[in-house]
């Protein structure tokens, strides 16, 4: 079984990739999407999103990172894929799943699920532009506002040359509302001959087992579940039986806080900690209590003091 770490726009970036892969259990990561419009992006844009390019495109824990591109211009997507490949990308992933209205209005992400021919052409152009040793993969949802073309879209990706498809088992209209329709992943897997990875609503080891049974997939991708429970990948593998203690989580939060210091202003750093505490509250009642504490903090020294302080028993 492979467990992939998903990107989360505005939270699960290279800093949190580094933090979570050091906890362990992941085989591969995918970067936040890099938006491609009508120009060849400069190298520094790729390095900004994926600084792992400086280190063989791997996190400090040695986990490889695919670079994800988002856009609808066939030639421009291919040119940028070729550029990032020349910088040492481990793999290229193409985003056909982002549900954000600003992205969709510009014909990106999940909006392209209404245009399977365009999906095919984008994948084909990228596959042709990228050396054969670099894998080209794609992530899709089940459709824009219905599942009517789910199988057509998956087949378009396969025929375009994608070597693997990650399927987020919801439509764009579904957003992130439960449930995830894992049975549709099974239908897609039965339609294409390339590997399919299941994604969506995997919060626990039990969810992972059920998802694999229903989807027929050996491999899974987790995002929000891993943020809510940093040890989830290890627990799914059976390498750990229990959640991390809250004291262990606070030490991880502090390391993450330190990683934000170099290039993020205090307000944004504080926002990231609050976001993470919000997700952690699904598993840890202490996170909800601590969220109430940190939302009142405004000074950097107060955040540092809170995150450095040991957990005290009540």
C-alpha positions in Angstrom: 0.0 0.0 0.0 1.1 3.5 -0.8 -0.1 6.5 1.2 0.1 9.9 -0.5 0.0 13.2 1.3 -2.4 15.7 -0.4 -1.9 19.4 -0.7 -4.3 21.8 1.0 -4.3 25.3 -0.4 -3.2 27.8 2.2 -2.2 25.3 4.8 -0.6 22.1 3.7 2.4 23.7 1.9 6.1 22.7 1.9 6.5 23.6 5.6 3.7 21.3 6.7 4.8 18.7 4.2 8.1 18.7 6.0 6.5 18.5 9.4 4.1 15.7 8.6 6.6 13.6 6.6 9.0 13.7 9.6 6.2 12.2 11.7 6.2 9.4 9.1 4.1 7.0 7.1 4.0 8.7 3.7 5.3 7.4 0.4 4.8 10.5 -1.7 3.6 14.1 -1.5 1.9 16.4 -4.0 2.6 20.2 -3.9 0.0 22.9 -3.7 -1.0 23.8 -7.3 1.0 26.3 -9.2 -1.3 28.3 -11.4 -0.3 28.5 -15.1 -2.0 31.2 -17.2 -0.5 32.4 -20.4 3.2 32.7 -19.6 6.3 30.6 -18.9 6.8 31.0 -15.2 10.3 32.0 -13.9 12.3 29.4 -12.0 11.8 31.2 -8.6 8.1 30.6 -8.8 8.6 26.8 -8.8 11.2 27.0 -6.1 8.9 29.1 -3.9 6.2 26.5 -4.0 8.4 23.5 -4.0 11.8 24.3 -2.3 12.4 20.6 -2.2 13.5 21.0 -5.8 16.8 22.2 -4.3 17.1 18.8 -2.5 16.3 16.2 -5.2 12.6 17.1 -4.9 12.3 15.3 -1.5 11.3 16.5 1.9 13.9 16.4 4.7 12.5 13.0 5.6 13.3 11.7 2.1 9.7 11.6 0.8 9.4 12.5 -2.9 7.2 15.5 -4.0 5.3 15.8 -7.3 4.9 19.3 -8.6 1.2 20.1 -9.3 0.2 22.4 -12.2 -3.2 24.0 -12.7 -4.3 25.7 -15.9 -6.2 25.2 -19.2 -3.8 26.5 -21.9 -2.4 23.4 -23.6 0.9 24.8 -24.9 1.6 26.9 -21.8 0.9 24.0 -19.4 3.3 21.8 -21.5 6.0 24.5 -21.5 5.8 25.0 -17.8 5.9 21.2 -17.2 9.0 21.0 -19.3 10.5 23.9 -17.3 9.9 22.3 -13.9 11.1 19.0 -15.1 14.4 20.6 -16.1 14.6 21.9 -12.5 14.6 18.3 -11.2 10.9 17.6 -10.5 10.2 14.1 -9.2 6.9 14.0 -11.1 4.3 16.3 -12.6 0.7 16.2 -11.4 -2.2 18.0 -13.1 -5.0 19.5 -11.1 -8.5 18.8 -12.5 -10.2 18.9 -9.1 -9.9 22.3 -7.4 -13.4 23.5 -6.6 -12.5 27.2 -5.8 -14.8 29.6 -7.7 -11.9 31.9 -8.6 -10.1 29.0 -10.2 -13.1 27.6 -11.9 -14.1 31.0 -13.4 -10.8 31.0 -15.1 -11.4 27.6 -16.6 -9.1 25.8 -14.2 -9.3 22.9 -11.8 -12.7 21.2 -11.6 -14.1 23.4 -14.4 -12.2 21.3 -16.9 -14.3 18.2 -15.9 -16.9 19.7 -18.3 -14.3 19.4 -21.1 -12.8 15.9 -21.2 -11.3 16.6 -24.7 -9.3 19.5 -23.2 -8.2 17.3 -20.3 -7.0 14.7 -22.8 -5.1 17.4 -24.8 -3.4 18.9 -21.7 -2.2 15.6 -20.4 -1.0 14.5 -23.9 0.9 17.7 -24.4 2.6 17.5 -21.0 3.4 13.9 -21.4 5.1 14.7 -24.7 7.0 17.7 -23.2 8.3 15.8 -20.2 11.1 13.2 -20.2 9.7 9.7 -20.0 11.5 9.0 -16.8 9.4 11.6 -15.0 5.9 10.4 -14.2 2.9 12.4 -15.3 -0.2 11.9 -13.1 -3.6 13.7 -12.6 -6.1 14.4 -9.9 -9.8 14.7 -10.6 -13.1 14.8 -9.0 -16.2 12.9 -10.0 -17.5 15.8 -12.1 -18.5 19.4 -11.9 -22.1 19.2 -10.8 -22.8 15.5 -11.6 -21.1 12.2 -12.1 -22.4 11.9 -15.7 -18.9 12.2 -17.3 -16.8 10.7 -14.6 -15.8 7.7 -16.6 -15.3 9.7 -19.8 -12.9 12.1 -17.9 -10.9 9.3 -16.4 -10.6 7.6 -19.8 -9.5 10.9 -21.3 -6.7 11.1 -18.7 -5.6 7.6 -19.4 -5.6 8.0 -23.2 -3.7 11.3 -22.8 -0.8 9.5 -21.1 -1.4 9.9 -17.4 0.3 7.1 -15.5 -1.9 7.3 -12.4 -5.1 9.1 -11.4 -6.0 10.2 -7.9 -9.8 10.4 -7.6 -11.4 12.7 -5.0 -14.7 11.0 -4.7 -17.0 14.0 -4.8 -18.1 16.5 -7.5 -17.1 20.1 -7.5 -20.6 21.0 -6.3 -20.3 18.5 -3.4 -17.3 20.5 -2.1 -16.0 18.8 1.0 -19.4 17.7 2.4 -19.6 14.1 3.4 -20.0 11.5 2.2 -17.3 10.6 -0.3 -18.7 8.3 -3.0 -16.0 5.6 -2.9 -18.1 3.3 -5.1 -17.5 5.7 -8.0 -13.8 5.2 -7.6 -14.4 1.5 -8.1 -16.3 2.2 -11.3 -13.4 4.4 -12.5 -10.8 1.7 -11.6 -12.8 -0.8 -13.6 -12.8 1.5 -16.6 -9.1 2.4 -16.9 -6.0 0.2 -16.9 -3.7 2.6 -15.0 -3.5 2.7 -11.2 -6.2 4.7 -9.4 -5.6 6.2 -5.9 -8.6 6.8 -3.6 -9.1 10.2 -1.9 -11.8 11.8 0.3 -13.2 11.4 3.8 -10.4 9.3 5.2 -10.1 10.4 8.8 -9.4 7.2 10.6 -7.8 3.7 10.1 -11.4 2.3 9.9 -12.2 4.8 7.1 -9.1 3.7 5.2 -10.1 0.0 5.4 -13.6 0.8 4.2 -12.4 3.1 1.5 -10.0 0.4 0.1 -12.7 -2.3 0.3 -15.4 -0.1 -1.5 -13.1 1.6 -4.0 -11.0 -1.5 -4.8 -7.9 0.7 -4.5 -4.7 -0.4 -2.9 -3.4 3.1 -2.6 -4.9 6.1 -0.8 -4.3 9.9 -0.5 -5.0 11.7 2.7 -5.0 15.4 3.5 -7.4 16.8 6.1 -7.3 13.5 8.0 -3.5 13.8 8.3 -3.7 17.4 9.5 -6.3 16.4 12.1 -4.2 13.4 13.2 -0.5 13.7 12.3 0.0 10.0 13.1 -2.8 8.8 10.8 -0.6 7.4 8.1 1.4 5.4 10.6 -1.8 4.1 12.2 -3.3 3.1 8.8 -0.1 1.1 8.2 -0.4 -0.6 11.6 2.9 0.9 12.7 1.3 2.8 15.5 -1.7 1.9 17.6 -2.5 5.2 19.3 -2.7 8.9 18.5 0.2 11.0 19.5 -0.1 12.5 22.9 -1.0 16.2 23.1 2.4 16.9 24.5 3.9 15.3 21.4 1.6 17.3 19.2 2.5 20.6 20.9 6.2 19.9 20.2 5.3 19.4 16.5 3.3 22.6 16.5 6.3 24.4 17.9 8.6 23.0 15.2 6.1 24.1 12.6 5.9 27.6 14.2 9.6 27.9 13.9 9.6 26.8 10.3 7.2 29.7 9.5 9.5 32.3 11.0 11.9 32.8 8.0 9.4 34.2 5.4 6.0 34.7 7.0 4.7 37.7 8.9 3.4 37.2 12.4 -0.3 37.5 11.6 -0.1 34.9 8.9 2.0 32.6 11.1 -0.7 32.9 13.8 -3.4 32.1 11.3 -1.6 28.9 10.3 -1.4 27.8 13.9 -5.1 28.5 14.4 -6.0 26.6 11.3 -4.1 23.6 12.4 -5.6 23.7 15.9 -9.0 23.8 14.3 -8.3 20.5 12.5 -6.7 19.0 15.5 -9.8 19.6 17.5 -11.4 16.7 15.7 -9.1 14.3 17.5 -7.9 16.3 20.5 -10.2 18.1 23.0 -7.1 20.0 24.1 -6.8 21.6 20.7 -10.2 23.3 21.1 -9.2 24.7 24.5 -5.9 25.9 23.2 -7.6 27.5 20.2 -9.5 29.7 22.6 -6.2 30.7 24.1 -4.3 31.5 21.0 -7.1 33.4 19.2 -6.6 36.1 21.8 -2.8 36.3 21.3 -1.3 39.1 19.2 2.4 39.2 20.1 4.9 36.8 18.7 6.5 36.3 22.1 3.2 35.1 23.5 2.7 32.6 20.7 6.2 31.3 21.2 5.7 31.0 25.0 2.4 29.1 24.5 3.9 26.7 22.0 7.0 26.1 24.0 5.2 25.5 27.3 4.8 21.9 28.4 1.3 20.3 28.8 0.2 20.3 32.4 -2.2 17.8 33.8 -5.5 19.2 35.1 
